[in-house]
Amino acid sequence: MDLVLTAVFVLLGVLLLVVEVALIPGFGVVGIMGILSFITSVVYAFNVLGVLAGWVTLAIVVLSVVLLIMWAAYGSSLKRLALKENINSTVKDPVAGTLAIGTEGVALTRLALVGEADFGGSQLEVISAEGLIDEGTQVRVSRITESAIFVKRK
């Protein structure tokens, strides 16, 4: 009966860790319970079944954990959960597309490198191309990239 109880704790630990890895994202209560089940099986084997059984149980637990890690890292069952495509899209502001180099506006916030400016009633996030620019300062678009609008003092 003692050997069966030790085996149940080991199998319960394996099952809980498989559930943690395959079904539940992150590391939480189920993973901790699996680790505690492993610890319980080893301690129980050492105390009740003897030193040899304790070492055998510990070896089985370590082997189980190594196999579980290999399964999680290299197994094909988790690959179906992984993202297979790169996201290449960007969010573009339709107003930003109407701006051109030389467009003038007013800094709405202090441009401590990044801030907001008003260009004809449209608030846009801009980047200062020449250091700090105080709020209310007239600015001019100096460069436009795919993801940023750079401004300088007028």
C-alpha positions, 0 to 999 in steps of 0.5 A, spaced: 500 500 500 505 504 501 508 503 494 502 504 491 501 511 495 508 513 493 506 512 485 500 515 486 503 522 488 508 521 483 503 520 477 499 526 480 505 530 480 506 529 473 499 530 471 498 536 475 504 539 471 502 536 464 495 540 466 499 546 468 504 546 461 499 544 456 492 547 459 493 553 464 497 559 462 503 561 466 505 558 473 500 558 478 497 553 483 496 547 479 504 547 478 505 548 485 501 543 487 504 538 482 511 540 485 508 539 492 506 532 490 513 530 487 516 533 494 511 529 498 512 522 494 519 523 495 519 524 503 514 519 504 518 514 500 524 516 504 520 516 511 516 509 510 519 505 504 526 506 506 532 510 503 533 505 497 526 506 495 527 514 497 532 514 492 529 510 486 523 515 487 527 521 487 530 519 480 523 517 478 521 524 479 527 527 476 526 523 470 519 525 470 521 533 470 526 532 465 522 528 460 516 533 461 521 539 460 523 536 453 516 535 451 514 542 453 520 545 449 520 540 443 514 536 443 509 537 437 503 538 441 504 545 444 507 547 437 499 548 435 498 553 440 504 557 438 503 564 434 506 562 427 505 569 423 509 575 424 505 581 425 507 587 420 502 592 420 502 598 424 497 603 426 496 609 422 493 616 424 489 618 417 491 625 419 498 624 420 498 622 412 496 629 410 502 632 414 508 634 410 515 636 411 514 644 413 507 643 416 506 648 422 503 647 428 503 648 436 506 644 441 500 642 446 504 639 451 512 640 453 516 636 448 520 632 453 522 628 446 515 626 445 509 630 446 503 632 443 502 638 438 496 641 434 496 641 426 490 645 424 485 642 429 488 635 429 492 633 435 498 628 434 503 625 437 510 628 435 517 627 437 522 633 438 528 633 433 532 638 437 531 637 445 526 640 449 520 644 446 516 648 451 508 648 451 505 653 446 511 653 442 510 654 434 513 648 431 514 645 424 514 638 421 522 636 420 521 629 418 516 624 417 517 616 418 513 610 418 511 611 425 513 618 427 513 625 426 519 629 428 518 637 429 523 643 430 522 650 433 519 654 428 
